[in-house]
Amino acid sequence: MDVNGTIYDINYYSNIMVLIGGAFTTINGTSRNYFAVIDPSTDPGTLQSVDHKVDGVVFAIARAPGYPQTYIGGSFTHVNGYTRNRIAMYNTFMDVTPLAQDFNLNSTVQDLFFENSNKTLYAAGNFTTVNGGTYTRNYAAAFNTSNAQATSFNPDLNNYGYTIMSNGTYTYIGGAFTKVNNATAVKDRLYAAAFNMTSGAVIAAWVPDLNLSVYSLAPVASGSTNIAIGGSFRAAKTVYRNYLASVNISNSTIYAWNPNVNGIVYALALTGTAVYAGGAFTTANGGAYTRNHLASFDTGFGNVTSWDPNANNTVYALLPYGNYMYIGGAFTTMGSGTTRNFGADVSISDATLYTWAPNVNSEIRCLTESGGIIYAGGLFTKTGGGTYTRNHAAAFSLVSGVTQSWNPDCNDNVLAILSGPGGIYLGGQFTTVGGVTRNRVACVTTAGTLTSFNPDADSIVYGLYLDNNTLIMSGSFTTVGGLSRPYVAAYDLITSLISDWTPNPNSTIYCATRYNNRVALGGYFTLLSYLPHGYGAIIECPPQLYTPTATITRTRTPTPTITRTVTKTITPTNSPTRTITQTITQTSTRTMTQTITPTVTKTATSVPVYFYPFFDDFSNDLGWDYGMEWQRGPATESSGHNAGYPDPVSDVSSSADDNVAGTVIGGNMSVASNHPYFYLTSPFIDTQDAPQLQLRFYRYLNCDYPAWISATVEVFNGSSWIPIYVNSTTEQDSSWKEFVYDVTAYKSSQFRVRFGHAVNNYSGAWIMSGWNLDDIYIGIPYTPTATITQTITPTFTLTVTLTPTLTYTITTTITPTQTKTVTATITQTITQTITETITPTITPTATISPTSTNIIYTLTITPTFSVSPTVTITPTISPTSTVTETITQTFTETYTNTQTITQTNTQTITQTITGTVTETVTSTITVTLTSTKTENLLPLPERNPPTPVPVSPPLE
């Protein structure tokens, strides 16, 4: 069957007929607006002559089981000339005249379900009133089918319902809502909920807790209580903890500890009685307390304490030391406005501000301590108020923050720092330390000397953790020392070798820590060792970190050793040197000058989803939320419009699949009724670290004046949607056009963009093709230029210059040196040597038990180590005596005779022969590039001025 638009619902009546509803207007070239009946007995089916003459999109079809009585729902307002707002009822689907029942809803119906047990029709959609405004029913309702009157069923959702069904016990609804029963006893229900079939009261036991919209529901099997859920979500049964949580590292239990801050936490520090946090938050305990970027919480339930240092900007680092808390970040004041540029210290007990003030010129990102000195890394290049140059790493005194002489001089940001064996370890974005190549990881002694430690990571290191002489590095790198170690690696400081330990996460790791032979990892990954994990996981630690139990047998044998040494050394040296250098230099220079217009080619490369830069040409599904009328598929020219231009015939980048995103691809936007914005919404993209942020996309948009149809582009800054484009006139694109917006002001860890359209006044609105989008880019700015290729016969000048230069240099140096050294050393040592033989027996066994739970992305790993027997030490020591006798005799005689004779004879002969050959071929080519923006506005049909209708606000 050749259908010219989208089909939204299919309903089978036995094997006799197939009912279809959607956004189509013709089938096999025959007019059938939005609803049709097809006989499937022949291939490909026969369109039936019955024409219901529906004037708007049909999204849902419902029937009484086994009966031809039929209900349709959608955005229509008339069927066969009869007023039927959004729901129509037919005695049989072969009737063109609807029954008298008039449900009369004020906006679109997205789904219908007929429950045979109580002869009730359930509806979900965008509506808020039913029965002509008699009853308020926000986004879901139920009707007595005998008279079309609303029943008492009232779930009272706070946002659209997209799908509705019943299993005969409860009614289930999925959609964009987050709260239900708003008018009675409001309850949180994220995107799906179950309700009493009669009253609409929410069922307490069914709480899927999803993280994005639900578009479909169905029982897994007939009569089953297991419900399958489909939508744009990526997580279910989530226990919500805003930015801070406490999890058992052994069994993944999430504890009741819930500080509930309102922004990102970048730093944590623990003492015996409290947990200290720093970050981008400004409130704690769900907004009950103001805590600007710093707070502490009890270890029981996460209740905020009175500790309140009050920083004026983000905190990135915390270092507890004695009774002091050292703080680093992006702040410039602390307490009641006292200046502390990017670093400060306060009392751990009462937040009293102390004197430590390193006074750097940019952010401190990490802190550590060694030998009573505080070491810091970050984005800064000056310390002491600009007095000292310290590029990205520096050391400061403990009390007042005086800059010390320690100066690694890194060429880029230091993001991790810790003290360990051999010195101070640094991780970050740098590639040199003190001018010596060290890619992202290095060690500098406390005296300031760069060590030979050089793991060589190929991208950013965000975190360092050191234990048992093993350094765990985490970041966005994929190789370390040339070996494949994606995002996390372990380095043995004793052997200077990279461990074989390879957890294989699928994205960036920001931090790591260890507990009981396990390593806990946190970051942006969703897979670890090829198993699903949501941004955090626990895995067996590297073998270098194991702490096993073993049987050790020691045998001690005292052995006396007597050593007598006599050394006599005589070294004469006579070193005459004669050097003769002769240099002849001939220079021949040929110069060719060619002028060519450069060729610049713009290249767009697909990058990972969920982290900037983000690029989508819609060849694959990258997690967009496709709202009503939005689709992804091959570009298809549309027809049936009465204004503007049809949909494009191809995409921008000419990819093999030719895919775009658009509203009713190959068709036109629905103007059958008013509706709020229907959105295409991107996935979350972490852009908070982008220095600048740019939104670019190609648009092919045709829509009416804003009095009839509105088009919008909006961005999400982590807390609210901000419009960056709303049409002020009709838009009539006849070709693909690129649009570029600077959205740096809105970057966040949860940045999104959405495109939308709303029908404000369907009366007289033109039928137009709507949105088409391609090649959407979110990342740092770039400026593509045109590709110009020309073949030009160049003009060249050939100049040959011969300059022979003859130089003689004779240098004679005679340096006789005679040294006579006589050294006699007599050493007598009696040493008792105890030799230990250690035989460890280690038998570790590990059991990994993935457990299916109702928490998505959770893996329970239970390692078991059985090591036997217990440590047994049996020393056997014979009586010990030690006698040491040392006799040292040193005779030194030194004689030095140095004679230097230097003779220099320099003769220079310079001969210059210059020959110039010039050949000029001149070809003049004039290239004129003209960029002209032309709006081809087609003649538009006449219509009456619009009747003002309130515009629904955008829904998040």
JOZICOR-V782049 format. One record per run of one state. SS is the DSSP state (helix for helix, strand for strand, loop for the rest). FROM is the first residue (numbers start at 0). LEN is the number of residues. If there is no record, write none. Layout:
SS_FROM_LEN / SS_FROM_LEN
This chain:
loop_0_2 / strand_2_1 / loop_3_3 / strand_6_7 / loop_13_3 / strand_16_6 / loop_22_3 / strand_25_2 / loop_27_2 / strand_29_2 / loop_31_3 / strand_34_5 / loop_39_6 / strand_45_2 / loop_47_6 / strand_53_1 / loop_54_3 / strand_57_6 / loop_63_6 / strand_69_5 / loop_74_3 / strand_77_2 / loop_79_2 / strand_81_2 / loop_83_3 / strand_86_4 / loop_90_18 / strand_108_7 / loop_115_4 / strand_119_6 / loop_125_3 / strand_128_2 / loop_130_4 / strand_134_2 / loop_136_3 / strand_139_5 / loop_144_4 / strand_148_2 / loop_150_10 / strand_160_6 / loop_166_3 / strand_169_6 / loop_175_3 / strand_178_2 / loop_180_6 / strand_186_2 / loop_188_3 / strand_191_5 / loop_196_5 / strand_201_1 / loop_202_11 / strand_213_6 / loop_219_7 / strand_226_5 / loop_231_15 / strand_246_1 / loop_247_6 / strand_253_1 / loop_254_10 / strand_264_6 / loop_270_3 / strand_273_6 / loop_279_3 / strand_282_2 / loop_284_4 / strand_288_2 / loop_290_3 / strand_293_5 / loop_298_5 / strand_303_1 / loop_304_6 / strand_310_1 / loop_311_3 / strand_314_7 / loop_321_2 / strand_323_6 / loop_329_3 / strand_332_2 / loop_334_3 / strand_337_2 / loop_339_3 / strand_342_5 / loop_347_5 / strand_352_1 / loop_353_10 / strand_363_7 / loop_370_2 / strand_372_6 / loop_378_3 / strand_381_2 / helix_383_3 / loop_386_1 / strand_387_2 / loop_389_3 / strand_392_5 / loop_397_5 / strand_402_1 / loop_403_6 / strand_409_1 / loop_410_3 / strand_413_7 / loop_420_2 / strand_422_6 / loop_428_3 / strand_431_2 / loop_433_2 / strand_435_2 / loop_437_3 / strand_440_4 / loop_444_5 / strand_449_1 / loop_450_6 / strand_456_1 / loop_457_3 / strand_460_7 / loop_467_2 / strand_469_6 / loop_475_3 / strand_478_2 / loop_480_2 / strand_482_2 / loop_484_3 / strand_487_5 / loop_492_4 / strand_496_2 / loop_498_6 / strand_504_1 / loop_505_3 / strand_508_7 / loop_515_2 / strand_517_6 / loop_523_3 / strand_526_2 / loop_528_2 / strand_530_2 / loop_532_3 / strand_535_5 / loop_540_2 / helix_542_3 / loop_545_12 / strand_557_8 / loop_565_9 / strand_574_15 / loop_589_21 / strand_610_1 / loop_611_2 / strand_613_3 / loop_616_8 / strand_624_2 / loop_626_3 / strand_629_5 / loop_634_24 / strand_658_5 / loop_663_11 / strand_674_7 / loop_681_3 / strand_684_2 / loop_686_7 / strand_693_6 / loop_699_2 / strand_701_2 / loop_703_5 / strand_708_8 / loop_716_4 / strand_720_6 / loop_726_4 / strand_730_2 / loop_732_4 / strand_736_6 / loop_742_1 / helix_743_3 / loop_746_4 / strand_750_9 / loop_759_10 / strand_769_1 / loop_770_1 / strand_771_8 / loop_779_16 / strand_795_20 / loop_815_10 / strand_825_9 / loop_834_9 / strand_843_4 / loop_847_14 / strand_861_4 / loop_865_18 / strand_883_4 / loop_887_15 / strand_902_17 / loop_919_37
